[in-house]
Amino acid sequence: MKNKLIHLLERALNTRGKKLTKTDEYMFFSPFVSHYKPKLQVNIESQKWHCWISNQGGHSLYSLFKKINADGIYFNELKDIVFVPTDRNQVESKVIVSLPREYQSLSSPSKSLFYKHAINFLNHRGLNEIDIKKYKMGFCDNGVYQNRIIVPSYDDNGLLNYFVGRSFMGDNMKYKNPNVSRDIIPFDYFIAWKYPIVLCEGVFDAISIRTNAIPMLSKKPPRSLLQKIFEKKVKTIYIALDDDAKKDAYRLSEFFRDFGIDTKVVNLPKDKDPNDLGFDKMTDLIDNTISSSFSDMIQARLYG
């Protein structure tokens, strides 16, 4: 079935598809703009598609075919392969995120026996009272997120879009996060998009960097983050990934450079992350980081 769908897309778009390492993701040359690289990304399982140049996208292949005014024969084939919505105004359901009901704020003293343990954990990581208040950090001393620091994330409207639960009592499972999509922009509420941004891995890394830092929650940016970077026409991006993720940093740098974005890879010391280094050292590193060069692009290919 998937092969039929790929073949149909190739004929409708008049271009061969290139499979990505991520399951069910394919790249095609965009029918909306002229670019020397395939920039139309399609997930043949979810049917979501997005053109990274024109910023057009949708949640069904039906909408893609409508956009390109595909021949009726392709619509008929599509109906035989996948479900085609009859409601053109189909609304995607969205999971609402909420903090654990056991959540307690760390901004004010608590009688809980674990309050001091949580505060000491954060202090040991170089975070202070201002950081705790700014990011509305809390903790749970019982429930599913027992003995975990809770670090909420809010979107640009100040609405909760995710949270991270980090153990502060030495549990084998360091992180326990909500079972919701990570396709969000972490800490969006604090980002000034007209200024340079810093992409890092974890929430504590971003909090330590402090200025316009976005934790990707992995070594690659989620789709929503990429989309907003292009929408806001971000001009400069610093990439501050751990030393063991150099190849990911250089690949990401090359990706952004293709779109004319000034990209700078911050070289961190071995076995150190931004949170280990702290605000002062990270500020020095970022200030002394130069734009990625052609040799960096070569390194990206060598590391890859």
Secondary structure, 3 states (H helix, E strand, C coil): CHHHHHHHHHHHHCCCCEECCCCCEEEECCCCCCCCCCCEEEECCCCCEEECCCCCEECCHHHHHHHCCCCHHHHHHHHHHCCCCCCCCCCCCCCCCCCCCCCEECCCCCCCCCHHHHHHHHHHCCCCHHHHHHCCCEEECCCCCCCEEEEEEECCCCCEEEEEEEECCCCCCCECCCCCCCCCCCCHHHCCCCCCEEEECCHHHHHHHCCCEEECCCCCCCHHHHHHHHHCCCCEEEECCCHHHHHHHHHHHHHHHCCCCEEEECCCCCCCCHHHHHHHHHHHHHHCCCCCCHHHHHHHHHHC
